[in-house]
Every structure is written in structure tokens, then in C-alpha cells.
């Protein structure tokens, strides 16, 4: 009886502590959400070519995304795309043409609106042709933030399905990829205690929706193997001063990592 009573007391104590940590974490996350100031958007072109020394019809990449696709945190726009295209061209020994449709802070619902009326806020020429061999959709973090206003993971999956359907109409034979970058895992600002424990749980719920779509064959998605090294470490040189977005070096590493996966795909190319 004494041991049972002691066990119940300990379990209640642990529950109270967990609840207290959760409340503190939610409060901390909410405070950062409203106080966070995003860095200025980098200047430069959001489309380009790579592999000019190679022969053949260019492989067409289309990047659709949020601040990661914009390149926030770097000095030059779209460093991830440029690094990805350069590595992919070398791996496949063929030219690569890449274009970007992106908006800083956009969730998937807003990205789909951009696909309906694509244009770059920086004043670049509009991306009229949505045709692609491989489309890379960089999303999830901003949708996770909408959790605070009642936007659930199920809503994210519905919105992502709509976006992928829009892309599929533009390129019936193209490959649509939704990589699970897990940018929050090592981002310095997200490692603050106790928020760090809630960040993993919250964003994993949204990231898992990508895998759910992949299991249905709608998109291609991949996860890091258990025990594998993360795409980015906590090394400060890989992160910008805001503690959330990668630095130019961080973007380069992500782009090259992404290219190794894209190189394994076999899109239909005439």
C-alpha cells in the first residue's frame, strides 16, 4: 500500500512537472513568434542555369517555397537553388535550368495562390511557364506556426494536396518532391529550453503529413535515416544571425544534399 501510494504521488508529480514545462514552452514559443524580426530579403536573381559545359536538353527544376527558397539569412537570393543545380548538373553530366516561385513567410495555402499568379516581389520577370521535370516544394515551418490560430496538420495536408494537384496539371509527367528538411531540429533559436521539446513534437506532426502524401504516391519525400548525420549541425557558421535561417554556407550544404537525392530520380524528359 505504501509503495502504491508513493508511486501514484511520483506519477502525479511528474505529470505536474510535464504540464508546467509544456505551459512554459508554449508561452515561450508564442512570445518569440510575436517578437521575432525576420532579416531583410537578399537581392539577386531567383532563376538561373548550371552545367553549361554539358550537352543535352536541360533538366528543368522548379522551386516553390517560403523564406528558405527566397534565401533569407544570406546576402544573395536563392543560394540553395544555385548550389543544388550546380551539384545536380555535375552528378548527371547535363545542363540544369532552375526557376523559383517563393514568398517570405508564406504557408502552403499562400504558395498555391502564387502558382495561380506567379511573380517575384523583387521585380523579376514573372514565371509564366510552370512546366518542370522536377519540382521541389520547400514548406512546413510556416504552416506549423499557424497551429496557434487553429490551422491543424490535417489542414496542412489538404493545402499541400491542392498545391501538388496544381503542379501536376502544369507538368503531368514531372516529379514532385516535398523534402523533409527538418530545419527546426538544429536551428539555434528553436533550441531554447523548454520550447525545444515542444518544437520537435509540433513540427513533426506537420512533417509527417508529407510522408502520408508520399505513401499515396502523390509526391516524393524522404527522411534522414535513423542515426544519420543531420543536414545541418549546430555549427554557428551554418546559421544566420536570426537563429532560424541558414547562412550562405548552410544553404549550400542543404542544396548539395538535396541534389544527391534528386539525382536518383528519373523524371520523364523528352
Secondary structure, DSSP 8 states (H G I E B T S, - for coil): -HHHHHHHHHHHHHHHHHHHHHHHHHHHHHHHHHH-------BS-S-EEE-TTS-SS-EEEEEEESHHHHTTTSSBTTHHHHHHHHHHHHHHTS-EEEEEEE-TT--HHHHHHHHHT---TTS---------SEEEEE-SHHHHHGGGGT--HHHHHHHHHHHHHHHHHH-TT-EEE-----TTTT-GGGG-TTHHHHHHHHHHHHHHHHHHHHHTTSSB-----TT---SS-S-GGGB-TTSSSB-HHHHHHHHHHHHHHHTT------
